Amino acid sequence: MNFGHEEWAVISCIDPDAYTASEYNTYGTENDTIDMTLWSEVMFILMAGTLGSSATLNMDIESGSANGTFGNTVKSITQLTQAGSDSDKQVVVCVKSEELTAGDRYLNAEVTLGTATSDFGLLVLGRARHKPASGSDLASVDEIVA
């Protein structure tokens, strides 16, 4: 039986922090390219902290045939809102490689925070086609305890 870190790697993230209303992407951050030729499945875990007054939090998973060019929405979450008591909630989105638009290879998570400064973070895990997955972890992964 394999340990989880042999199957899944930390492949991208948006570090948890207090963010101002804006759009945030996994693409463009250091070493966070999500190339689906390496992964059979990717899991996005959006963690909303305290949402500011009237805040909204959205996430679209986009695919594209060229790294940095994303035009096809693969999946979207139901909007989280401060008014809807969505502070301190999590949303999990799973994408399998066969769900991408034909010819697409890359994924990006586009997180849009509206109205008010709020806390959130995003962790992206990939199920490796080739084991062990931990060899593909982000450089920011400090320790694996198995």
N, C-alpha and C positions, 0 to 999 in steps of 0.2 A: 504494500500500500504506500502511495506517495504522500508526502506532506504537501500542504497547500502551496507553499512557496516553490515547489517543483513544478506545479501546474499553472500557477498564476503569478504574474509580475506586476509591480507598480510601474505603469508605463507613461502616466501623465498626471498632472494635478493643477489645481489652482489653490495655492496655499490658503488655509483658513485665516481670515482677517476681517477687519471692518472696511468695507468698500463703499465708495460713493456711487451714486446712480450713474451707470454706464454699461457698456458691453465688454465682456471678458471672454477670452478664447483660450482653449488649450493649445491651438496652433500658435507658434511664434514664441512660446516660452521655451526656455533652455531644455534641449533634449526631449521634447515632448511630441515629436512627430508620431502619429498613430498610423502605421502602415499595416493594413489588413493582410498583407502577404505573410506577416509574422504571427498573426493571431487568428484563432478560429472563432473566438468570441471576445467581446469587450464589454466590461461592466462599468458604468458611470454611477458613482454614488455622490449625489448632491446633498450637502448638509447645510440646512438653513439654521443659523443661530438666531439671535434676537433681530427681528425685522423692525426697521424704523417705522415711524408713523406714516401710514398709507403706502408703505412699500409694496412692490410687486417683484417676484422673482420668477424668471422663465428660463428654460433651457431647451435648445434645439440641438440635435445631433445631426451634423451635416456630412455629406460625403463629396468627394471630388476625384477626378482622374489625375490631377496634378497636385503635388503638395503645395498648399497655400491658396489653392483655388477651390472653394467649396460652394456648390450651387444647388445641391440636392438635399432636401430635408429628409432624413431617414426616420427619425422619431422625435416627438416633442412631449414635454411634460404638461400636466395641468398646472396652470399658474398658481404659485404660492403667494399668499397675501397676508399682510399684517392684520387686516380686517377679518380675514378668514381663520384667524388663530393658528397660522402655519409657522409661527416661530418655533425653533427647536424641533423641526421635523426633518425627515430624510426622504429622498426619492431615489429609487434604483431603476436604471434603464439599461437593458441588455441588448446588444446588437451582435448578430451572427454575420459572418463574412458574406453569406449568400443573400443577406437582406440589402446589400448595397446596390445602387443603380448599376446596371450593366456597364462595365468599363471603368467604374470607379475603384479606387484602391485606398484612399486616405480618408480618415475621419477627423472631425473637429467638434468639440463641444462649445457651443456659443451660449454663454450665460448672460442674461440681460437683467440687470437690477434697475428697477424704476422708482423714481420719486425720492427715496430717502436712503441715507447711509445705513447699511445693514451688515450683519455678520453672515458670512457663508464660506464654504470651502467645497472643493470637488476632488474626489479621488477616482482615478481611472485604473482599472485592473484589466490585464489581458491574459486570456488562456492561451498558452504557448502551443504552437504547432510542433516545436522542437524543445525537448526538455534538457536540462532544467530551466524553468522560466526565470529563476532568480538571476541568471546571467544577463538578463535584459532589463533588470530593475533600473530606475532612475538613479543617477549618482547621489541624489539626496537621501536615498534609503540608507539609514545609518546602521541598522542592525536587523538581523533575522535570528529569531530564537526558535528552534524546532525541538 
